[in-house]
Amino acid sequence: MVCKKIPVNFVLLRNLIDRLGRQSLWVKARSLYKCALHLGCYPPVKENTYCRLLSVPCSLTEIEMTLAFEMFMVSNANSIQNPSTCTHALQIVLKRKEEDGSISECDYHAAVSRLVSAAQITRPKLVIKYATVNVCGEQVFTLDPLSALKWLSQNMEWAGKAWLVS
C-alpha cells in the first residue's frame, strides 16, 4: 500500500497483525508490526539512558503487546545482559489515555489483563510484576530481569535480526 501511495488503514493493519500472531505466523506479524511502527501506527520505543520505559497504549491486543515486549527487550539487550551497567529496572507503563480521549475503568482493567496475558505468550514466558500507579493514574509494571535474560538468551539470534535490522 505504501509503495503504491494508497493510504494505510491502521485499524485493518492492526487487525491483520493480531490475526497473524494468533495463527502463530510470527515472522509475518513482526514484519508488519515493524512496518506499522515506522508508519506511526504504534508509539516508538524511546531510548533513554536513565529510564528504561515501555509505554503501552491500553488499546493494544495481547499480540501487539507481545511484539512490543520483544522489541523493548531487544533494544535494551545490553542492559539486560549486563545488569551492572544499568541499575534501573525495565518498566512497562500501561497508558490510560488514548488519542481520542480517556478510556473507561472497565476497558482499562481489561487492558491490564491483556498485558499480563501478553507476557505469558512469549516463549519462554516473561514475568512482569505490578509496581505502582504513576501520577497519571496509569499502572506501572517491572519486567523481571531474570525472565528477560532467559528470553534473550533463547531468542536473541532471531530477535536481533527481526528488531534491530532496519
N, C-alpha and C positions, 0 to 999 in steps of 0.2 A: 504494500500500500504506500509506503513512504517513497519508494523508488518511482512509483507512478504518480506521485503527488496527490494521492487520494487521502482525504482526512481520516485519521485513525480514530475509531470509536473505542475509547478506553474501556467502556463497560464490556463490550464484546471481547476485547483483548484480555481483560482480567478474567472473564468467564472461561475463555479458551485456556489460559494458563492454569486456572483452577482445575478444569477438567483433565488436562494433560497430566497434572500431578496426581489426581485421584485415580487415573488409569496407569500410574507408575511409568509414565513416559517423561521421566525426569530430565533427560538431556534436552528435549524439545521445550519443556516448561522453563528450564533455566535459561535457555537461549532467548525465548520470548520475554521472560521477566527482565533479563538484562537489556534487551532492546527497548522494552517499555520504560525501564528506568531512565535510559538515555533520552527518551521522548518526553519525560516529565510526568509519566503516569504515577510514579511512586516517588516518595521523598528520597533524596540521595543519602548514602551513609556519610555522615560528616566525620572527618578525621580531626581529632583534637588530641594533642599530646597529653593533656591533663585530665581529660574526661572521655572515657570510652563508653559512648552512649548510643544506643539504637532507639530511635523514635519510631514506634509502630502505630500507624493510624488504626483506630479501632474498627474501621470498615473492612480491613483485610480478612481474607479467608485463612483457614489453617495452612493451606498450601502456600499462599503468598507469604505468610508469617514464617513458615519453614524456610523458604527461599531467602527471606531477609536475614534469618538467623545464620544461614550458611555463608552468605556474603559478608555479614558482620564478623563472623569468626575468621574467615579467610583474610579480611582486611586488617584484623587485629592479631594475626597469627604470631607475629614476633612477640607481642606482649603475653600471649597465652603460653607460648613455648618457652619463654624466658621470663618467668614471673619476677625475677629480681630486677628486671629493667623497668617494671611498672608496678607500683604499689596500689593503683586504683582498680577497683572492681569493674568488670564489664557490666553495664547496666542496660536494662530494657525499660523504656517508658511507654506505656500504652496511652497514646494520645486520646484525650477526651473529646476535643473539638474537631469537627470536620469542616471542610471548606464551606459547606452550605449551612453551617450553624452547629449548635450543640446537639448532642445525642442523648437519648433518654437513658435513665439509670438502668432500665431493663436491658437495653441494647448494649450498654457499656459492660454490664456483668456478663452478658453473652460473649462479648469480645474477650473478657478475661478468661473465660472457659476455652475459647478458641486458641488463645495464646498458650495456655497450659497444654492443650492438645497438640499444638504445633511442635512443642518441644519433644513430645512423645513420638512424633512421626519420624524424626531423624534416626539414622542408624549409625552408630549407637545413639540411644536416647540422650537428650540433654536434660540437665537438671536446672530448673530455674526456681528461685526462691523469692517469695514476696519480701520486699524490703521496707517500703514506706509509701506514703502518699505525699506527692510534692505540693507546692503552694497553689498549683492549678487544679488540685483535686484529682490528679492522674496517678494511677498506681505504678510504682517503680519496683522492678524485679532485678535480682542479680543473677547472672549466669554463672553457675558453679564452674570454677576454673578447671577442676579435675575432669568433669564431663566434657568440657570444651576441648581440653587437651587430648582426651581419648578420641573424640570425634575427629580432631585434626590429624592425629597420628594414623587413623584408619582411612581418612578421606582426602588428605592434602594433595595427593598426586593428581587426582581428577579435579578436585575442588579448585586448586590453584589455576588449572587450565580453564575451568569454567568461569571463575570470577575475576581473575587477575588479568587475563589476556583481553585487550580491548578489541 
